[in-house]
Amino acid sequence: MDYVNKAQIAFGQRLGLDLAGKSVGEARAMIEDAIQRDFLTDEDLGSPTPKQVELAAKFQRDISGKSRRVGNAIINDLMKALNDEAIRRERLAPGVVVINKHDPLRLEHVISSIAEDGTVYFRGGNGARAWARSLLRSDE
């Protein structure tokens, strides 16, 4: 996951935001909130859904007081981290045979490519894909 750098933290300070230790996605959401609230004078930033709050809590993150946009960014960060962890743990790479743990038929797929966000594409085209966090190697 990409975290803000010193220049980005300084930019946030000029806007009155503390971006230290934030991911780039969360920081961007905070900046977009500031634009909506302070520049566009629209205070309605929304709230994360109860389902999002519950999911984040499973990862020891409290997003209940955050805006909807920041909550979305944090959930995206959590899902990206799960995908990255699955890619490492399962040693996912092009050519690896996998099964989707949610597939009751346990069909095997061969990985064609893996996108930066953790989307795994399968050989054969037709848009077949899955999140890395849903896959298990089937060749071991």
C-alpha positions, 0 to 999 in steps of 0.5 A: 500500500502506498502511504503519503510522503513528506510533500503530501503531508505538507500539502495536507497541513496547508489545508488543515489536514493531518495526513501523516500515516495515511494511505494515499487513498485515505488522504485523497478522500480527506482532501476531497472531503475538505473541497466539498465541505470548505470550498463547495460549502456542502457539509453533507459528506455522508457516513459509512454504511453499518456493513462497512463499519462492521467490516472495518471493525473486524480489522480493528479500524473504527470508521464510524465517525468518518465520512462515506468517502474516507470510509470507502477509502479505508475499506479499499485499503483493507481489501487491497491488503487482503489481496496483497497478502493472498498473492504472497501467501499463495504465490500467485503469478501468471501460469499458476493453477488456482481454484476460487474458494467460493466456487462449490464446483472447485473449477480450476483456472490458470492465471493470465495476469494480476492487476495492481488492485489484486484482480486476477485474470484467467486464461481463456478470456471472456473477462473471467477474473476473481479477487486474489483473496478468493483464490487458492493454489490447486497444484499443491 
